[in-house]
Amino acid sequence: MEIPNPASKPRQPDPITVAEVEAIAAKTLSKQIYEFYASGSDEQKLLKRNMSGYDRLYIVPRVLRDVSDVDTRVEMFGSKLNMPIGIAPSAMQRLAGRGGEIDVARAAVHERVSFTLSSQSTTSLENVMAVKTSQGNSTPTPDFWFQIYLTQDLDKSVDLIKRAEVAGYKALVVTVDTPVLGNRVNERKNVLALPRGMRLANLEEDDADSAKTPTPTRNRLLMDARTKHDAKLVVELGGGEMHASNLSWAKTLSFLRDLTSMKIVLKGVMTPQDARLAILYGADAIVVSNHGGRQLDEAPSTIEVLADIAHAVRGRIPIVLDGGIRRGADVFKAIALGADLVWIGRPVLWGLAYDGDKGVAAVLNILERELSRTMALAGVREISEISSAYLAVANPTF
Ligand code: FNR
């Protein structure tokens, strides 16, 4: 399998939209890897709906306001971020470019944005954290968060959670929308194996081992787990059971609270009812997410459910939203409906394939520029001024 080397590619004109970065990534990556990243589950309906949902909302501009100094900065858990746009956890980033998670972390530090490392990373959580700590105390850096899938036997998650805390991750993002893996039709046809020397660095034993023994079978099974039966094979072969179908609110949240003093963030909340339960059971934040359309294909888009969830949360805990964010205007709309922060998943991978850490920074800069321009055009100077007063839905009588 070919892994692109960003340094050796011919220079192209700088892309000015996320769609252009994706077009470059689609040419740079092998078809297999591009499709692994790009795909959703089943009929790919939610994948499209996550994006098209934004087109059903308009932004209504106010005029004659001083927007000479638009400010996109926000705070999350007391730490300052340059923009309300951050990086969602996504698995196996070294498949997109050799620097993988290290490059993504570098871009996050450089741009000072929210960054969450996937537990299924191809670089160890300690090595990724070193990107932040090597900056020293004089440079302000964003907090790093760590994402996990809980295991059927919760005790099997203890070591990994402790490791993340010791390494200095500020929050533990617990992904709760994967009691079983979604039906990733594409991955079944198009079996993905990690190349020699690449491994799930937090979950598998050690580098030297995986360099000697390529793991196509293990990873084939890992990527191909679609049924409970297959998921068992993941348990045996993937170095830890990744999808727990036996969890409950009380058991899960009390386990996490007793174990760690990191902030606890639940990723994959899609209803006001679950948002209220998250608060009741002590979560510090939620991520409104449908896993980028990779789990339940019949679910609503995240932007559709956001307003009701924000209404139920009433500002008690921060709300992060991900899914389908591809333009600065999408960010504006999500904030207007109640998100405190949005994350981007696939656009980060496109940036990585385009130009490593600089490519990820380029994607963030594109979105930041689009967001500030949208704010100025709407007549808004600060993120806190963005509200649903600036939104309209298409007039049905028009
Ligand atoms: C993901 N996502 C994900 N989520 C998670 O909690 N842990 C993970 O390891 C992964 N891995 C992963 C891999 C790939 C290739 C994709 C595309 C997505 C979901 C991710 O965090 C996020 O919810 C979505 O990607 C957001 O949607 P967009 O921005 O990609 O449309």
Boltz pocket constraint, residues with backbone or C-beta under 6 A from the ligand:
constraints:
  - pocket:
      binder: B
      contacts: [[A, 36], [A, 37], [A, 38], [A, 39], [A, 50], [A, 88], [A, 89], [A, 90], [A, 91], [A, 118], [A, 119], [A, 120], [A, 147], [A, 148], [A, 175], [A, 267], [A, 289], [A, 290], [A, 291], [A, 292], [A, 293], [A, 294], [A, 322], [A, 323], [A, 324], [A, 325], [A, 343], [A, 344], [A, 345], [A, 346], [A, 347]]
      max_distance: 6.0
